[in-house]
């Protein structure tokens, strides 16, 4: 037995080093290949860094390929080690993400997310109505993900699903259990772009702002993103009822199995967290609807990052009745921040700057390739084509990187056609986050596909692929025309 385990570990090490060699070969050897689209040696090296980093994130790790990417960018001569690292880790999107993740960790620590989960599960409208029960469970995943992050929301919802399986007698890998687990992945994913302070929306919207200094109104964006998210959740319920058709007979029972949860009340910590959350949301949205008074201007100046930092400061200065502080900022920063994401963001900025530089010319070459395709078609078809291509690509490549690279690249093209680049940006927010059809499409999809103890792989593909196709269809034929009317 020990020999088998040792052999397995050795085989994994061999595969790991093979993938690692491929990453290094892309980053430092790609420039010696024959030129693609007449790219210069620096352009070929920039393309190699991009492909190598993407390959490393997919097959190796987030950390060291990101750091190697930064060093590779420095070695192209496109900046000093200080300027490259400053461009990556000092970027607005990086600092913003740090404070948002820390604030989300506080909401989880306070018990607010657990209380929300119990509230959704125990509603009387669920009793005897299986598809209302499904909707409320998906809404639970969405709301918890909205105020923490999609991985936390998904894992909390999974624990609820496991409990549901036990209460109603479902076996592991049952079609209905697989369907619910996949749905929690989908609804949690869209929570990450449903409000402007969530990490993915911050990254995508900031990509447009950094490229063209165009600001998307927080309140209007939230209304549109919420509309899309709820449409996707309703569509998933329809997919379950009319396509997947799992056995929901046990949920037709009129026995109120979760009535005891309705008696649970918010404790003081939860109430404080709820107050902080509502105050934070109001601070973000009020500058969109009120005239520029003095204190409104202060809120607008602080923005997403400043308000999150201010909330953390006030919580760190405030004490509970037992004399403890509401948060320990050091502990929150250690436990709540996903440093894989921060390092990834730190690497992506300088990499994109290199791709967009005149010396590399990669983005120019891409636009020269795509312009003949879109030059003779309408503005709607141009946007739809870009969204379709990237919406398919995101099932196999990192959506964050696709957004950060291609939103700045295509926004000027869309504006030249007489359409606001906000249309493309918001449509890509939806399409790029619609990433769960394969294990390679996103972190939450990989975790979901990997949960083989509870999900059936064949059913997982069926649910995920069908859902991603339906959502992409809605984006192309409903939301892009709507966005073109609004903007």
Secondary structure as the mmCIF struct_conf table of DSSP 4:
data_model
#
loop_
_struct_conf.conf_type_id
_struct_conf.id
_struct_conf.beg_label_comp_id
_struct_conf.beg_label_asym_id
_struct_conf.beg_label_seq_id
_struct_conf.end_label_comp_id
_struct_conf.end_label_asym_id
_struct_conf.end_label_seq_id
HELX_RH_AL_P HELX_RH_AL_P1 UNK A 2 UNK A 29
HELX_RH_3T_P HELX_RH_3T_P1 UNK A 30 UNK A 32
BEND BEND1 UNK A 33 UNK A 33
HELX_LH_PP_P HELX_LH_PP_P1 UNK A 34 UNK A 35
BEND BEND2 UNK A 36 UNK A 36
TURN_TY1_P TURN_TY1_P1 UNK A 37 UNK A 38
HELX_RH_AL_P HELX_RH_AL_P2 UNK A 41 UNK A 59
TURN_TY1_P TURN_TY1_P2 UNK A 60 UNK A 60
BEND BEND3 UNK A 62 UNK A 62
HELX_RH_AL_P HELX_RH_AL_P3 UNK A 63 UNK A 75
TURN_TY1_P TURN_TY1_P3 UNK A 76 UNK A 77
BEND BEND4 UNK A 78 UNK A 79
HELX_RH_AL_P HELX_RH_AL_P4 UNK A 81 UNK A 89
TURN_TY1_P TURN_TY1_P4 UNK A 90 UNK A 90
BEND BEND5 UNK A 91 UNK A 91
HELX_RH_AL_P HELX_RH_AL_P5 UNK A 92 UNK A 109
TURN_TY1_P TURN_TY1_P5 UNK A 110 UNK A 111
HELX_RH_AL_P HELX_RH_AL_P6 UNK A 112 UNK A 121
TURN_TY1_P TURN_TY1_P6 UNK A 122 UNK A 122
HELX_RH_3T_P HELX_RH_3T_P2 UNK A 124 UNK A 126
TURN_TY1_P TURN_TY1_P7 UNK A 127 UNK A 128
HELX_RH_AL_P HELX_RH_AL_P7 UNK A 130 UNK A 147
BEND BEND6 UNK A 148 UNK A 148
HELX_RH_AL_P HELX_RH_AL_P8 UNK A 150 UNK A 168
TURN_TY1_P TURN_TY1_P8 UNK A 169 UNK A 169
HELX_LH_PP_P HELX_LH_PP_P2 UNK A 170 UNK A 171
TURN_TY1_P TURN_TY1_P9 UNK A 172 UNK A 173
HELX_RH_AL_P HELX_RH_AL_P9 UNK A 175 UNK A 191
TURN_TY1_P TURN_TY1_P10 UNK A 192 UNK A 193
BEND BEND7 UNK A 194 UNK A 195
TURN_TY1_P TURN_TY1_P11 UNK A 196 UNK A 197
BEND BEND8 UNK A 198 UNK A 198
HELX_RH_AL_P HELX_RH_AL_P10 UNK A 199 UNK A 212
HELX_LH_PP_P HELX_LH_PP_P3 UNK A 215 UNK A 217
HELX_RH_AL_P HELX_RH_AL_P11 UNK A 218 UNK A 239
HELX_RH_PI_P HELX_RH_PI_P1 UNK A 240 UNK A 244
HELX_RH_3T_P HELX_RH_3T_P3 UNK A 249 UNK A 252
TURN_TY1_P TURN_TY1_P12 UNK A 257 UNK A 258
HELX_RH_3T_P HELX_RH_3T_P4 UNK A 259 UNK A 263
HELX_RH_AL_P HELX_RH_AL_P12 UNK A 268 UNK A 289
BEND BEND9 UNK A 290 UNK A 290
HELX_RH_AL_P HELX_RH_AL_P13 UNK A 294 UNK A 317
STRN STRN1 UNK A 319 UNK A 319
TURN_TY1_P TURN_TY1_P13 UNK A 321 UNK A 322
BEND BEND10 UNK A 323 UNK A 323
STRN STRN2 UNK A 325 UNK A 325
BEND BEND11 UNK A 326 UNK A 326
HELX_RH_AL_P HELX_RH_AL_P14 UNK A 329 UNK A 336
HELX_RH_AL_P HELX_RH_AL_P15 UNK A 339 UNK A 356
BEND BEND12 UNK A 357 UNK A 357
TURN_TY1_P TURN_TY1_P14 UNK A 358 UNK A 360
HELX_RH_AL_P HELX_RH_AL_P16 UNK A 362 UNK A 374
TURN_TY1_P TURN_TY1_P15 UNK A 375 UNK A 376
BEND BEND13 UNK A 377 UNK A 377
HELX_RH_AL_P HELX_RH_AL_P17 UNK A 379 UNK A 393
TURN_TY1_P TURN_TY1_P16 UNK A 394 UNK A 396
BEND BEND14 UNK A 397 UNK A 397
HELX_RH_AL_P HELX_RH_AL_P18 UNK A 399 UNK A 416
TURN_TY1_P TURN_TY1_P17 UNK A 417 UNK A 418
BEND BEND15 UNK A 419 UNK A 419
HELX_RH_AL_P HELX_RH_AL_P19 UNK A 421 UNK A 433
BEND BEND16 UNK A 437 UNK A 438
TURN_TY1_P TURN_TY1_P18 UNK A 439 UNK A 440
BEND BEND17 UNK A 441 UNK A 441
HELX_RH_AL_P HELX_RH_AL_P20 UNK A 443 UNK A 450
TURN_TY1_P TURN_TY1_P19 UNK A 452 UNK A 454
BEND BEND18 UNK A 455 UNK A 455
HELX_RH_AL_P HELX_RH_AL_P21 UNK A 457 UNK A 474
HELX_RH_PI_P HELX_RH_PI_P2 UNK A 475 UNK A 479
HELX_RH_AL_P HELX_RH_AL_P22 UNK A 480 UNK A 486
#
